[in-house]
């Protein structure tokens, strides 16, 4: 949290840009996408307190959805590079990022028992004519109940480029974020958490697709008079956490979540014609994660289930919007991982996951006939991983080697998207796709020491 504030990061992708092995692409203020191990878009997985942000409408290539998570509302970010589909499921090919939101119990309220504290953060930038302010208040009651409320406002003006670029018009937008978290310790080892967060971005321009783009190094400008995105996202969840338990499992997390995402694109073409399109996605999420010490090693196991309900619309196409209309997408997984101490200095980690995905879209445009069709498909797979860790010098120098499988099931964007893609390209529905599989080998040395 201190690093995020001290370095004045605007977005989650910017937070990741100083991590080795991660590159960040930013089309504009409101669009940013990390490349982890060479992969971006829906081949990286973002979790918020363990809940998937990725849903079935995420599109190919760099996208803007990671920008809808307020970086100033986070306590820390955990990054796993490489495929981690055993633990995290579909989409975890390039890497997995878990954004952990702030807790009232980590907030400095200035005392024990019952106490209240507040913090005001303000950031101003002349090069982007921006103002960002966040007010955060936390209260703790008798050391067992904590409440945190945060509100963030962001205003971005037009970017100022270098000497040859100057002002870049039509690059600014406004954003509002709000978050609430309640944590209650039912006993010393059991914690109940309820969280709610909402973000709204207004008129976020895709400047490079418009006539306002400023060319450089041979790039061309767009032809649209306007191409703006409105985005709204809400997440509510209830989680039960337990640890240090005297039971078969000594640690667990149970989570029930509802995630809603809305997107509206407002476009005015060069000839003056205007069209609007977008989608609404509601995602029900449920997972249970458990950890047990056994004679066969420490077992980590669990299940996860997510169901998307998707409505898609377009002012010019009655059959569907950017993705298939009246659609659902189900993702279910079971996983097991075992950490074994095979020798005094040698650890072995083995894992496997069963993943099942089902896509069902009732209203999809047949690009050849121009009539509505339905698309229904499902996929199942088992993926595994193995990793060796050898303590060479007293936990300061470790040798490691690993073998990991990655998996990504086709989503509704793969199967049903009908929309413009890169310059002079158009994406059309493509039913009958196979899942993506990857296999990664790793070997190396890790060291740890004082800085």
Buried (B, 14 or more C-beta within 10 A) or exposed (E): BEEBBEEEBBBBBBBBBEBEBBBBBBBBBBBBBBBBBEBBBBBBBBBBBBBBBBBBBBBBEBBBBBBBBBBBBBBBBEBBBBBBBBBBBBBBBBBBBBBBBBBBBEBEBEEEEEBBBEEEBEBEBEEBBBBBBBBBBBBBBEEBBBBBBBBBBBBBBBBBBEEEEEEBBBBBBEBBBBBBBBBBBEEEBBBBBBBBBBBBBBBBBBBBBBBBBBEEEEEEBBBBBBBBBBBBBBBBBBBBBBBEBEEEBBBBBBBBBBBBBBBBBBBBEEEEEEEBBBBBBBBBBBBBBBBBEEEEBBBBBBBBBBBBBBBBBBEEBEBBBBBBBBBBBBBBBBBBBBBEEEEEBEBBBBBBBBBBBBBBBBBBBEEEEEEBBEBEBEBEBEBBBBBBBBBEEEEEBBBBEBBBBBBBBBBBBBBBBBBBEEEEEEBEBEBEBEBBBBEBEEEEEEEEEEE
